[in-house]
Amino acid sequence: QVQLVESGGGSVQPGGSLRLSCAASGGSLSTYNMGWFRQAPGKERKWVAATTRNGAYTEYTDSVQGRFTMSRDNAKNMVYLQMNSLKPEDTGVYYCGGDRTPVGVSLNPARYEFWGQGTQVTVSS
C-alpha cells in the first residue's frame, strides 16, 4: 500500500508563496494519477489540482488557475504544489492522494485510493 507524507505548509500573509511536497513510499506513484485537495474547518474536502500518471496533463480548479502549479517527479516518487499569490480563502489542510482513473483525472475525492495526513496552510494578515 502506498503511503504519502505531505510537507511544506505554514502561515503566510496574503500574496505570499508556499511549496507543498508529497513524498510516497511503499509503491511507485507512476501508476497513479495524483491530486491535491484542501479542506477548510467544518467543510468537505475539495479538489484543487490533479495530474495524470506522466504529468502530461494537469487540471486546476478555477479559483487557483494561474496561481498554483502542480508537478510530479516519478523518479523521486514525489508530487509538488507551488502556490503563489496566496489568498485567505486558500486556507485549509492540504492533502495529496492517488487514483487510477483510466482516462483523464478525477475531481471526486471518493475515487482516490490513498491519502497523506495533510499539511496546514494558513493565509492571514
N, C-alpha and C positions, 0 to 999 in steps of 0.2 A: 504494500500500500504506500502510495506516495505521501510524504509528509511535507508540509510547507511552513516556512517561517518568514513572516513579514518583518521589515525593519525600516527605519528612516523617518518615522513620524515625529511630530513635535509641535511646538507652539510657534506660530509666526504671525506677523502683522499682515493686514491686507496688502496685496501687491507683492508679497514675498514668494519664495520658491522652496520646494522640498522635492527630494527624490526618494521615492519608495523602492525598496527591493524586496523580492520574494525568492527565497532560496529553497530548492527542492532536494529531498533525499529519499532513498528507498525505491527509486524508479526514475525513468527518463521522462522529462517533460515533452520531448519531441513528438510523442504520440497523442498529445492533448492540445486542444485549443485552450487558451488561458484568458482569464478575465479578471478585472478589478471591479470590486463593488464597494460601496460605502453604506454605513448605517448610522444615522443620527439617533440620538437618545429618544426612545419611545416610538421609533419609526421602523418600517421594514427595510430590509437590505435592498439596495438599488444598484443597478448596473451602471458603471462609469465608462469602461472601455473593455474591449476584447480583441484578441488577435488569433489568427489561425496558426496551425502547427508550425509552419515555417516562417511566420511573421510577414508573409507577403500581403496580407490583408488585415487591416485594423479598423475598427469602428468605434466611434465615441458617442456618448450621449450629447445632446445639443448644448447643454449648459457648460461643457468643458471643451468643446470643439475649439481648436486654435490655441488653447492654453495648456492642455495636457498632452503628453506624448507617451504612448506605451511602446515598449520594445522588449525583446527577448534575446537571450543568448543560450541556445540549446547546448552548446558545447560546455558551458558552465552550469547548465541547469538552473538558469536564473531568469527572472522576469522583472521588469522595471516600470515605474510610472513617474515620469518627470512632470512636476506640477508647477506651473508658472502663473503669475498674476493671480494669486490665490485670493479668494473672497470668503467672507464669513460663512456663506452658505455651503462652502466646501467642507466645513467642519463635520467630523464623524470618525468612526472607526473604519479603516480601510482593510479589506480582505482580498486576497488573491485566491483564485480557485481554478480547477481544471475540469474540462468536459470533453466529451468525444462526439459532439455533433458532427455528422458526416460531411455536411456542406455548410460553409459559412461559419458564423459564430452564434452562440446562444446568448440572449439577453436575459434569460429566465434563470434565476438562481437555483431553482429546483432541478435544473438539468446538470448542475455541477456535482461532480462526484466527491470532491475533497476540497478542504479549505485550510487556510492557515488560521492562527489565533487572532490575527488582526493587529493593526498598529494605529494609534490615536493621532489624528490630525486636528489641531485647533487653530482656527484663524480668527484673530481678535485683536482689536487695538487697545 
